[in-house]
Amino acid sequence: AQSVTQLGSHVSVSEGALVLLRCNYSSSVPPYLFWYVQYPNQGLQLLLKYTTGATLVKGINGFEAEFKKSETSFHLTKPSAHMSDAAEYFCAVSESGGTSYGKLTFGQGTILTVHP
Amino acid sequence: DTAVSQTPKYLVTQMGNDKSIKCEQNLGHDTMYWYKQDSKKFLKIMFSYNNKELIINETVPNRFSPKSPDKAHLNLHINSLELGDSAVYFCASSQANQETQYFGPGTRLLVL
C-alpha cells in the first residue's frame, strides 16, 4: 500500500522568498514520486518526477525536489517565489514494480499563496 | 493539438439522471485513467484501462461504468446520479510501463 502526506494545507510566502512544500510518502516498494500543480479551474500539470537515478530532480518553472529515502520525503522547493506560482500543489506516489500501471496516490494538496 | 481532452467541461444535472463524460487522448498512450476530485480537492483514482482492458477498479459504486471503445478513448457513464457525485472528474493517460500521467482539463459535475 502507498500513501502520501503533505504537511501544511496552506503555505504563504512573499514574492522572492524561498518556497518549500513538504511531502512524505510510504510505499512497500521503491516509489516513483511526482509533483503536480493545479491552477484555478484547470487540470493538473506535471512539475517534476523522480523514478531512479539522481535524487535531486529539476522541473519546470524553476522548481526542484530531492528524494530522501531515509526520510521518506520528496519536498518541493523554489529559491525565489513569483506571483505566478500561486496555485495548488499535489505530491503523488506510484509503485515502481508490479503491474499497477501507474496507480497514482495523491496527497491532500498544498495551496501556495504569494504576497507582493 | 490538445493532448488529453474531456467533454463536457461543465455538467449540471438533476438527481436520478444518467450522464456520460467523454475523454480522448492523442498522445498514442496505452493506458487511461479516471480520477475524482471532491470538494476538498482530494484526488482519488477510480478506474484505469490498458489497451481497452480494465486494470484498476477502485471501490466505486457500480453506477459508474467506464467504457473504452479504443485505446484513445475512455468514457465514463454514470447512472442514477446522486448529490454526492458532484465533483470534478479528471481523465489522464500514460504510456504503458511509464509513470508520467497527463491530465485533461476536468469535467465539473454538479448534481442538483
Chai-1 contact restraints between the chains, C-beta under 6 A:
chainA,res_idxA,chainB,res_idxB,connection_type,confidence,min_distance_angstrom,max_distance_angstrom,comment,restraint_id
A,Y32,B,E99,contact,1.0,0.0,6.0,A-B,restraint_1
A,G43,B,F103,contact,1.0,0.0,6.0,A-B,restraint_2
A,G43,B,G104,contact,1.0,0.0,6.0,A-B,restraint_3
A,G43,B,P105,contact,1.0,0.0,6.0,A-B,restraint_4
A,G43,B,G106,contact,1.0,0.0,6.0,A-B,restraint_5
A,L44,B,F103,contact,1.0,0.0,6.0,A-B,restraint_6
A,S94,B,E99,contact,1.0,0.0,6.0,A-B,restraint_7
A,Y101,B,T31,contact,1.0,0.0,6.0,A-B,restraint_8
A,Y101,B,S48,contact,1.0,0.0,6.0,A-B,restraint_9
A,Y101,B,N50,contact,1.0,0.0,6.0,A-B,restraint_10
A,Y101,B,I55,contact,1.0,0.0,6.0,A-B,restraint_11
A,G102,B,S94,contact,1.0,0.0,6.0,A-B,restraint_12
A,G102,B,E99,contact,1.0,0.0,6.0,A-B,restraint_13
A,K103,B,I45,contact,1.0,0.0,6.0,A-B,restraint_14
A,K103,B,I56,contact,1.0,0.0,6.0,A-B,restraint_15
A,F106,B,L43,contact,1.0,0.0,6.0,A-B,restraint_16
A,G109,B,K41,contact,1.0,0.0,6.0,A-B,restraint_17
